[in-house]
Amino acid sequence: MAKPKQNGVRKSVYISKELEESLEKEAAEKGTNFSNLVRMILVEREADKKK
């Protein structure tokens, strides 16, 4: 059964190969995937702005 769609938007960004490799490695170390890691980074950034 497919997961229900979340209330969100999809964006495409261009990043360097080096940044991609670094983020992929970090994601693997944290036991997650690239998309979830980027999402976590952005959510943390927004939370820090509100402090």
Order of alpha helices (4+ residues) and beta strands (2+ residues): alpha-alpha
